[in-house]
Amino acid sequence: MAVTADQILDALRSVEDPDLHRDIVTLNFVKDVEIDGGKVSFKVELTTPACPMKDLLHDQAKEAVLALDGVDAVDIEMTAQVRSRSTENEDLIPGVKQAVAIASGKGGVGKSTLTVNLAIALAQQGAKVGLLDADVYGPSIPMMMGCPDERPMTRNSKIMPIERHGIKLMSLGFLITDGQAVLWRGPMVAGTVKQLLADVDWGELDYLLIDLPPGTGDAPMSVAQLVPLTGVVIVTTPHSVAANIAGKAAALFTRLNSPILGVAENMAKFVCPGCGEESKIFAGTTGEELAESLGAPFIGSIPLDPAVGESADRGEPSITAHPERPQAGAFHAMAGSLASQISIKAAESSEPKPVA
């Protein structure tokens, strides 16, 4: 007897998404089931193209269906559709499905470098990504992305973002004279952040990463209050001082009802490029320890690699300049972990709220 679509779906109920803890049929991931004799084909539509479990889910689904009597071959197309964040009031960035702020307690932890490379890692997985440099006082994204002299055009009263490495970019650095100091107080900072969000034609994006200035000043608070954020990533280094101040930044966003998606550790162990031996350079509080103290996920660490800073200084993100080095793999792994946490938050926000 020929296999039926119901039998195929029943078999696929054994395949569970490890992040969402439900089977892929219940999650409505299985699409377009077709049966041609002993050949079965269907799509599995994940919640992110950067899903780190994509290959595992593919193999488990194929194995489950091949175990059915009458099935000789299985063809699975893995696709993705990023879910949109929930918005209650007017949204300044309506075409953006997920907005993630990248924050730190103090400067010098490599937050902007991490943001740039995470954005590219997500784009390399097939996501539509934008990057907003909200560091009004020290915009560094134009230099790190190799386009410090670019000036954006306008169309239909909207600013068109600069595009590099498949990423849509906007920064105050594109709009001011090189070397010009920004001497603004709170209201002007808040107004500028709002313009960089609302007056830019971001188009349709899966993810908008927002690089915040360090600390808990006007720009971070403005972003959290102006945009329904999916959540915030806290960047730290293995220093007790950095971890202590990062904890204060996390407390700010928690008070502003912006969930902490995870803690990212930068400048972790040094990996010798010649022998591959790992050395622990700093001996303070680790990112994993900070995450545990905050009750937040730990989304990974980036090794200390001189090539990261060197490539950023010459305007070439390290993930594209040195894709063969350990830091590139670490950025891809962190991007996958971040995408997983975003999917979990999106699933939680879409669940019906209990009636009081």
C-alpha positions as CSV (number, residue, x, y, z in Angstrom):
1,M,0.0,0.0,0.0
2,A,1.1,3.5,-0.8
3,V,2.0,5.7,2.2
4,T,-0.4,8.5,3.1
5,A,0.3,12.1,4.1
6,D,-1.2,11.5,7.5
7,Q,1.3,8.6,8.0
8,I,4.1,10.9,7.1
9,L,3.0,13.6,9.5
10,D,2.5,11.1,12.3
11,A,6.1,9.9,11.7
12,L,7.4,13.4,11.8
13,R,5.9,14.0,15.2
14,S,8.9,12.2,16.6
15,V,11.2,15.0,15.4
16,E,11.4,17.7,18.1
17,D,12.8,21.2,17.8
18,P,15.4,21.3,20.7
19,D,14.9,25.0,21.3
20,L,11.1,25.2,21.2
21,H,10.6,21.7,22.8
22,R,7.7,20.7,20.5
23,D,7.6,18.5,17.4
24,I,7.9,20.0,14.0
25,V,4.4,19.1,13.0
26,T,2.8,20.8,16.0
27,L,5.0,23.8,15.2
28,N,3.6,23.8,11.7
29,F,7.1,23.5,10.2
30,V,6.1,20.8,7.7
31,K,4.9,22.2,4.4
32,D,3.9,20.9,0.9
33,V,3.9,17.1,1.5
34,E,4.0,15.3,-1.9
35,I,3.9,11.6,-2.6
36,D,5.0,10.1,-5.9
37,G,4.9,6.3,-5.6
38,G,7.7,5.5,-3.1
39,K,9.2,9.0,-3.3
40,V,8.2,11.5,-0.6
41,S,9.1,15.2,-0.7
42,F,8.2,18.1,1.7
43,K,9.5,21.3,3.1
44,V,10.6,22.0,6.7
45,E,10.2,25.7,7.4
46,L,12.3,26.7,10.4
47,T,12.1,30.0,12.3
48,T,15.5,31.2,11.3
49,P,17.9,30.5,8.4
50,A,20.7,30.5,11.0
51,C,19.3,27.5,12.9
52,P,22.3,25.6,14.3
53,M,20.2,22.4,14.4
54,K,19.2,22.6,10.7
55,D,21.2,19.5,9.6
56,L,20.2,17.5,12.7
57,L,16.5,18.2,12.1
58,H,16.9,17.3,8.4
59,D,18.5,14.0,9.2
60,Q,16.0,13.1,11.9
61,A,13.0,13.9,9.6
62,K,14.5,11.9,6.7
63,E,15.1,8.9,9.0
64,A,11.6,9.1,10.4
65,V,9.9,9.0,7.0
66,L,12.3,6.5,5.5
67,A,11.3,4.1,8.2
68,L,7.7,4.0,6.9
69,D,6.6,1.0,4.7
70,G,6.4,1.9,1.1
71,V,8.9,4.8,1.2
72,D,12.0,4.4,-0.9
73,A,13.3,8.0,-1.1
74,V,12.8,11.2,0.8
75,D,13.6,14.7,-0.5
76,I,13.5,17.5,2.1
77,E,13.9,21.2,1.4
78,M,15.0,23.2,4.4
79,T,13.6,26.7,4.4
80,A,13.1,29.4,7.0
81,Q,10.6,32.2,7.9
82,V,11.6,34.5,10.7
83,R,8.7,35.4,12.9
84,S,7.8,39.0,13.7
85,R,8.2,40.5,17.1
86,S,5.0,41.6,18.8
87,T,4.1,45.3,18.7
88,E,1.3,47.0,20.5
89,N,1.7,50.7,19.5
90,E,3.0,52.4,16.4
91,D,6.2,50.8,15.2
92,L,9.1,53.0,14.0
93,I,10.5,50.1,12.0
94,P,7.5,48.2,10.7
95,G,9.5,46.1,8.1
96,V,11.8,44.7,10.7
97,K,10.8,41.3,12.1
98,Q,13.3,41.1,15.0
99,A,15.2,44.0,16.6
100,V,18.1,43.2,18.9
101,A,20.2,45.6,20.8
102,I,23.9,44.8,21.5
103,A,24.9,46.5,24.8
104,S,27.8,46.6,27.3
105,G,28.5,48.2,30.6
106,K,31.8,49.7,29.7
107,G,33.7,50.6,26.5
108,G,36.6,48.6,25.2
109,V,35.0,45.1,25.3
110,G,34.7,44.9,21.5
111,K,31.0,45.3,21.3
112,S,30.9,47.0,17.9
113,T,33.4,44.4,16.5
114,L,31.1,41.6,17.8
115,T,28.0,43.3,16.3
116,V,29.6,43.7,12.9
117,N,30.7,40.0,12.7
118,L,27.4,38.7,14.1
119,A,25.5,40.6,11.5
120,I,27.6,39.2,8.7
121,A,27.4,35.7,10.1
122,L,23.5,35.9,10.1
123,A,23.6,37.3,6.5
124,Q,25.9,34.5,5.3
125,Q,23.2,32.0,6.6
126,G,20.6,33.7,4.3
127,A,19.0,36.2,6.6
128,K,18.1,39.7,5.7
129,V,20.1,41.8,8.1
130,G,20.4,45.5,9.0
131,L,22.9,47.2,11.4
132,L,22.2,50.4,13.1
133,D,25.1,52.2,14.8
134,A,23.3,54.0,17.7
135,D,26.6,55.0,19.3
136,V,26.0,58.7,18.7
137,Y,29.2,60.0,20.4
138,G,31.6,57.4,18.9
139,P,30.2,55.9,15.7
140,S,32.6,53.2,14.5
141,I,30.6,51.0,12.2
142,P,31.4,53.0,9.0
143,M,35.2,52.4,9.5
144,M,34.8,48.8,10.6
145,M,32.7,48.1,7.5
146,G,35.1,49.8,5.1
147,C,32.9,52.7,4.1
148,P,33.8,55.7,6.3
149,D,33.5,58.2,3.4
150,E,30.1,57.0,2.1
151,R,27.2,59.4,2.2
152,P,23.6,58.0,2.0
153,M,21.1,59.2,-0.5
154,T,17.4,60.0,0.1
155,R,14.4,58.7,-1.7
156,N,10.8,59.7,-1.0
157,S,11.9,61.6,2.1
158,K,13.6,58.5,3.5
159,I,17.3,57.9,4.0
160,M,18.6,54.9,2.0
161,P,21.0,52.8,4.1
162,I,24.5,52.0,2.9
163,E,25.0,48.4,1.9
164,R,28.2,46.4,2.6
165,H,28.8,42.6,2.9
166,G,25.1,42.0,2.3
167,I,24.1,44.2,5.3
168,K,22.1,47.4,5.3
169,L,23.9,50.0,7.4
170,M,23.1,53.3,9.1
171,S,25.2,55.4,11.4
172,L,25.5,59.0,12.4
173,G,29.1,58.6,11.1
174,F,27.7,58.7,7.6
175,L,26.0,62.1,8.3
176,I,28.7,64.1,10.0
177,T,32.1,65.4,8.9
178,D,35.0,63.2,9.6
179,G,36.6,64.1,12.9
180,Q,33.6,66.2,14.0
181,A,32.8,65.9,17.7
182,V,29.2,65.4,18.8
183,L,28.5,67.8,21.7
184,W,24.9,67.0,22.5
185,R,22.8,66.6,25.6
186,G,20.0,64.1,26.3
187,P,17.1,65.4,24.2
188,M,19.2,65.7,21.1
189,V,20.6,62.2,21.5
190,A,17.2,60.8,21.9
191,G,15.9,62.7,18.8
192,T,18.8,61.5,16.7
193,V,18.3,57.8,17.7
194,K,14.7,58.2,16.8
195,Q,15.6,59.6,13.4
196,L,18.1,56.9,12.7
197,L,15.3,54.4,13.3
198,A,12.3,56.0,11.8
199,D,13.7,58.0,8.9
200,V,15.7,55.2,7.3
201,D,14.2,53.0,4.6
202,W,15.2,49.7,6.2
203,G,12.9,47.7,3.9
204,E,12.0,44.1,4.9
205,L,14.6,42.7,7.4
206,D,14.7,39.5,9.4
207,Y,17.1,41.0,11.9
208,L,18.1,44.6,12.8
209,L,21.1,44.6,15.2
210,I,21.5,47.9,17.1
211,D,25.0,48.7,18.3
212,L,24.5,50.8,21.4
213,P,27.1,53.0,23.1
214,P,28.5,51.6,26.4
215,G,26.8,52.4,29.7
216,T,23.3,53.2,30.7
217,G,22.9,56.7,29.2
218,D,20.4,58.4,26.9
219,A,20.9,56.3,23.7
220,P,20.4,52.9,25.3
221,M,17.3,54.1,27.2
222,S,15.9,55.8,24.0
223,V,16.3,52.6,21.9
224,A,14.6,50.5,24.6
225,Q,11.7,53.0,24.9
226,L,11.2,53.8,21.2
227,V,11.3,50.3,19.7
228,P,9.7,47.0,20.8
229,L,12.9,45.1,21.1
230,T,13.1,41.4,20.8
231,G,15.8,41.6,23.4
232,V,19.3,42.6,24.3
233,V,22.7,40.9,24.1
234,I,25.1,41.8,26.9
235,V,28.8,41.8,25.8
236,T,31.5,41.3,28.4
237,T,35.1,40.2,28.7
238,P,36.7,37.9,31.2
239,H,37.3,40.8,33.7
240,S,35.5,41.2,37.0
241,V,35.2,44.9,36.4
242,A,33.6,44.4,32.9
243,A,31.3,41.8,34.3
244,N,30.2,44.0,37.2
245,I,29.4,47.0,35.0
246,A,27.7,44.7,32.4
247,G,25.4,43.5,35.1
248,K,24.3,47.1,35.7
249,A,23.5,47.4,32.0
250,A,21.5,44.2,32.1
251,A,19.5,45.6,35.1
252,L,18.7,48.8,33.1
253,F,17.1,46.8,30.3
254,T,15.3,44.5,32.6
255,R,13.7,47.6,34.3
256,L,12.7,48.8,30.8
257,N,11.0,45.4,30.0
258,S,13.6,44.4,27.4
259,P,14.5,40.8,27.9
260,I,18.1,39.7,28.0
261,L,18.6,37.3,25.1
262,G,22.0,36.2,26.3
263,V,25.5,37.1,27.4
264,A,28.3,37.1,24.8
265,E,32.0,36.9,25.9
266,N,34.6,38.6,23.8
267,M,38.4,38.3,24.1
268,A,38.3,34.9,25.7
269,K,41.1,32.4,25.5
270,F,44.0,33.0,23.1
271,V,44.5,30.3,20.6
272,C,48.1,30.1,19.3
273,P,48.0,30.2,15.5
274,G,51.1,28.0,15.2
275,C,50.4,25.2,17.6
276,G,46.7,25.6,18.5
277,E,47.4,25.7,22.2
278,E,44.8,27.6,24.3
279,S,46.0,30.2,26.9
280,K,43.7,32.0,29.4
281,I,44.9,35.6,29.2
282,F,42.4,37.2,31.7
283,A,41.5,35.6,35.0
284,G,38.3,37.6,36.0
285,T,34.6,36.7,35.9
286,T,33.8,34.8,32.7
287,G,30.9,35.4,30.4
288,E,29.4,32.0,31.5
289,E,29.6,33.0,35.1
290,L,28.0,36.4,34.4
291,A,25.2,34.7,32.5
292,E,24.5,32.3,35.3
293,S,24.3,35.2,37.8
294,L,21.9,37.0,35.6
295,G,19.8,34.0,34.9
296,A,20.3,34.5,31.2
297,P,21.6,32.2,28.4
298,F,25.3,32.1,27.6
299,I,25.4,32.4,23.8
300,G,29.2,31.8,23.3
301,S,32.6,33.3,23.5
302,I,35.0,34.7,20.9
303,P,38.7,33.8,21.3
304,L,41.3,36.6,21.6
305,D,42.8,36.9,18.1
306,P,45.0,39.8,17.0
307,A,43.5,39.4,13.5
308,V,40.1,40.6,14.7
309,G,41.3,44.0,15.7
310,E,43.7,44.3,12.8
311,S,41.1,43.6,10.2
312,A,38.6,46.0,11.8
313,D,41.1,48.8,11.7
314,R,41.5,48.4,7.9
315,G,37.8,48.2,7.3
316,E,37.4,44.4,6.7
317,P,35.4,42.4,9.2
318,S,37.4,39.5,10.5
319,I,34.8,36.9,9.6
320,T,35.3,37.7,5.9
321,A,39.0,38.6,6.1
322,H,40.0,35.4,8.0
323,P,37.2,32.8,7.6
324,E,39.7,30.0,8.3
325,R,40.6,31.2,11.8
326,P,38.9,30.0,15.0
327,Q,37.3,33.4,15.6
328,A,35.2,33.0,12.4
329,G,33.8,29.7,13.6
330,A,33.1,31.2,17.0
331,F,31.1,34.1,15.4
332,H,29.0,31.6,13.3
333,A,28.3,29.5,16.4
334,M,27.3,32.6,18.4
335,A,25.1,33.8,15.6
336,G,23.3,30.5,15.6
337,S,22.8,30.6,19.4
338,L,21.5,34.2,19.1
339,A,19.1,33.2,16.4
340,S,17.9,30.3,18.5
341,Q,17.2,32.6,21.5
342,I,15.3,35.0,19.2
343,S,13.1,32.2,18.0
344,I,12.4,31.1,21.5
345,K,11.3,34.7,22.5
346,A,9.2,35.0,19.4
347,A,7.5,31.7,20.2
348,E,6.8,32.8,23.8
349,S,5.4,36.1,22.7
350,S,3.0,34.4,20.3
351,E,1.6,32.0,22.9
352,P,-1.8,33.1,24.3
353,K,-1.7,34.8,27.7
354,P,-3.5,33.1,30.5
355,V,-6.8,34.9,31.6
356,A,-6.5,36.3,35.1
